[in-house]
Amino acid sequence: MLKNGLKWMFLILGTVIGAGYASGRELWQFFGVESGLAIFLFSLLFIVCSYIIMSVSVEEKSEHFSPVLKKIIGPKLASAYDVIIIVYLFMTTVVMLAGGGAALEVFSIPYWTGIFIICILLFVVFVYGVKGMITVNTFMLPVIVIALAAVLITFTSTEVAANFKLSLNEQNNWPSAFTFTALNILPLIAVLSAVGSEVKQKREIYIASIGSGVLLGSISYLYNRALITVESKLEFFEIPLFAIIQSYPYYMFFFMTLLLWVAIYTTAASQLMGIITRIRSYVSLPVWGICFIILVLMVPFTSFGFSTLVAILYPLFGIVNLYLLASILLYPIVNRN
């Protein structure tokens, strides 16, 4: 029970901690100064949404997100969001591919070569199907979470502990909690719906939802504090994380860049899983075949670049998903028996 709960927890974390989040770009886009309350609210909202989505997925014994959407928002709107989710997953996976190529440039690997490498590795993991995806997250996400937390704790304890003050009267950015949670709702539904038939006990849902929400809230708070400290340097870095670790020894810079790339990879794999499980309900192709076709279609879009895609797509999807977020939060009330 505990083992399975942790497995689902890291699957959730792998969905959220991708190029945008791990690089710091996504957090800075939505939070920044006066955001302590916003991050706390995000953590609570994320726990509740994860619990509701997983519960509905288990009830429906779903293998893709369509049955879960129909249950939460009804068949008519579900059809619209069905399309929105596929577009979202497609475009944000393009962001991951672009981020993967950009991250490897630090090691003097050409951008397009880096994209080719991440595409090949994504194809390989899907030769093993959904279980292969879960295995990747189970082994890699704990390393990513621990390393990122360690860097942030070290940085905040040495750089900002003496100067940082949290005032309850200066929390005007609290509405960002809703748009940031809404941004992460679509991939959450897509991925959790794919494993609804595999969750065996209710306690697994508690462990996964509470664990992922608390971890994400804690890391987000630390990360935001660190970014506020280096705010004056952020305009010089496409990846804000590099502004935090620029003074660290090279081996640490190398290690964190490698972990950033792994975070990009695991998120891309999680989102691809959401697309593939949906498409499989229409076609009889094997998982690896669908994966290959999708990757071929995605590669041309990576020419737009990582930072441009993040700046345009993430706020847009955060706003579009607010209705879905409200529907999820109201679902237990509307469907009381």
N, C-alpha and C positions, 0 to 999 in steps of 0.2 A: 504493500500500500504506500509506504513512505517512498520507496524507490520509484514507483510509477508516478506519484505526485511530483517528485523532483524532476522526473523526465518531462512531464508536461510543463512544469514551471520553466525549465530551460528552453523548451520549444517556444514558449511565449516570449521569453527574453530574446531569443534568437530572431524573433519576428520584429522586435522593436529596436534592438541595438544593432543598427546597420550603419551605412555610410554617414547618413545625416546625424544620427545620435552620437555614435562613437567619435566622430570627428569634432563634435561640439557645435557644428553649424546649425543643426536643427534646434538645439536648446537655446542658442543665442537668438535665433529667429523669433522664438515665442516668449522667452523669459527675460533674463537680464536683471536690472535693478528693480527693487520693490517686488520681488517675485517669490519670497519665502512662502507666503500663504497660497499662492498659485500652485506651487509645487506640492504642497501638502494636500490641496484639494485634488490635484491630478492623481496623486497616489491613491486616495480614497475612491475616486471615480474609476480608476483603472481596476482596482480590486473588485468593485461591484460589477462592472461590465464584464470582466473575465469570468466571474462566477456565474452570471446570468447566461452568457453565451455558451459556456461549457455545459451548464445544466440543460439548456435547450438542445444542445448537440447530442447529449446523452439520451434525452427523452426521445429524440427523433432517430437515434442511432444513425446519424448522418455520415456520409462519406464525402460530401462537398457542401458548399455554403447555401445553395438554393433552398433546401428545406428549412434551414434555420432562419433565413431572411423571411420566408413566407410566414413562419410562425410568429415572428416579432413584429413585422410591419404590414403583413397581409400580402396576398398574391399580386395585386395590381402594382403596388409600389415596389414589391420584391423584384418584379421584372425590370423596372427601371434601375434599381440598385444592383441587380445582377450584372447589367452592362457596365455600370459605374465601377463596380469592384474589379471586373476584368480589366477595364481601362487603367484603373489605379494600380493594380498589381503589375500590369504590363509596363507602365511608364516608370513606376518606382523601381522596378527591377532593372530597367534601362539606366536609372540613376546609379544603382549598385554596380552595374558593369562599368559605367564611366568612372565611378569612384575607385573601383578595383584597378582600372588602368592608370588613373592618376596617382594612386598610392604607390604603385610599383615604380613610378618614374623616379622616386627617391633613390632607388637602387640602380639607376641608370638604365632601366628597362623601358624601351619605347612604349608610348601610350597604347598603340594598337596591338603590340605584342602582349602587353598586360591584359588587354581585353580578351585576346585569344586564349591566354592561359586560364583565366577565370571561367570562360565558356567551356573549355575542355574539362575542367574539374567539376563544373556543375553537371555536365553530361555524364561524367563517370558516376557521381553519387546517385543519379536517378536510374542508373542501370539496376540498382538495388531497390528501387521503389521507395515508398513512404518510410519503411523501416530503416532504410539507409539514411534518409534525411534525419530521423529522430536520433540515430546513432551519432551522426556528426554533431548535433547540438548537445547531446549528453556529454560528449568528451571535450568539446572545444569551449562551450559557453562558460563553464566554471572558471577556466583559465582566463578568459577575457574579462569576466566580471571581477575576479580577484585582483588581476593586474591593474585594471582601470581604477578600481577602488583604492588600491595601495598607492598609486601615483597621486590620486586626488587628495587622499588623506594626508600624505606626506607634504604635498604642496600647500594645502590649506593650513596645516599646522605650523608651517614655517613662514609662510608669506602673509597670511591674512588674519591669523588668530588674534593678533594684537590690535588690528585696525577695524575688524569687521563687527558691526553692530546690527542686530535685528530689531527693528522697531515695528510694533503692531500698528502704529499710526501711519506707516509708510508702506502700504501693501496695495497700491492702486492697480497693479497689473493682474489681480486675481482672476479677471475674466479669461485670461489666456489659458487657464486650467482646462476650460471647456473645449477651446479650439485645438489645444495640444492633444487632449484625450481623443477628440473626434478624429484627428489626423491618424491616430493609431488604431481606430476601430475597424476599418475595412480589412487590413491584413490580419487582425486578430480574429475576425469572423471567418475569413478565408482559411486560415490555418487550423483553428480549433474545430471548425466544422468538419474538417477532413479526418479527425481522429475521434469523433463522437461515438463511433461503434467500438472503440478500443478501450474506453474508460470503464473500469469495472466497479469502482466504489465511489461513494459520495465524498469520502475523505480525500480522495485524490484531487477533487475539485477545490476543496478548501486549501490544501497545501499549495496547489498551483497558483490559484488566484491571489491568496494573501501573500505568499512568498514572493511572487513576481512584482506585486504592487509595492510592497515594502522595500524590496531591493531597488526597484526603479526610482522610487521616491527619494531614497537615501542617496543614490549615486547622482541623481539629477540635482539634488540640493548642493552636494559637494562640488559637482562640476560647475554649476552656476556661480557659486562663490569664487571658484578659481578663475572663471572667465571674467567676472567683474574686476578682479585684481589686474588682469592683463588687458583690460578693455582698450587702452591706448595703442596696443600693438596689433589688435585683431585685423585692422585694415590691411596689414602687410602679409597676412597669412590666409590662403584659401581654406586651409584646414586649421581651425582655432586650437586644436589639441597641440599643434606644433609650437604655438606661442607659449603654452604652458611648459613644455618639456625642452625648449630650445637650449636652456642652460644645463640640461642634464648631460651626463657622459654619453658618448656616441653609442655605446652598446645598449644603453637604455632607450635612446632615440630609435635605434634599429629595431629593438624588441617591440616597442610600442607601435611603430609603423607596421610591423609584421602582424601584430594583434589587430590593428585597425583593419588591415586587409582581410584577416580571418573573419572579423565581425561583418564586413561587407559580404563576404562569401556566404556565411551562414544565413544572413538575411535574404540574400538573393535566392538561396536554395529554398528557404521557407516560403517565400512569395511565389516562386515557380511551382512549388507543391500545390499552393492554392489554385493557381491557374490550371494546372494539369488535371487535378482531381475533378474540376468542373468540366473541362473539355472531354474527359473520358466518358461522361454521361451521354455525349453525343456521337462520339466516334469509337471505333474498336481498336485503334492503334495502341501499341504498347507504350508504357510510360516513357521509355527512353526515346521513342520515335516522336512523340508529342514534344518532348523537351528539345530535341534537335531542331524541329521546325520553328518553335517559339524563339529560340536563341538566334537563329538565322534572321528572323524578322526584326529582332531587337537591335542587333549590332549597328545598323545604319543610324539609328537615333542617337547613339552615343557621341556622334560628332558635335552635338550641341554643347557638350561639356558638363562637368559635374556641378560647379557652383551655379551656373545658369539654370539648370534643371531643378535644383533644390530651391532656389529663390522663387521660381515661378510656380512649381507644382505643389509644394508642401502647404503654403498658406491657402491656396485654392481648394485643395482637398480637405483642409481643416474646416473651412467654411461650409463646403458642400455636405459634409458628414454630420453637421450639428443636428439635423432632424433625426438621423439614425441614432445618434447618441441619446437624444431625448426619448426615442421609442424604446431603446434598451433599458434605460433607467426606469421608465414607467411600466415596463412589461409585467413585473411581479404584482403591481397594484391593479392594473387593468385586467389581469388574468387570475385574480384571486378566486379560489373556490370555497 
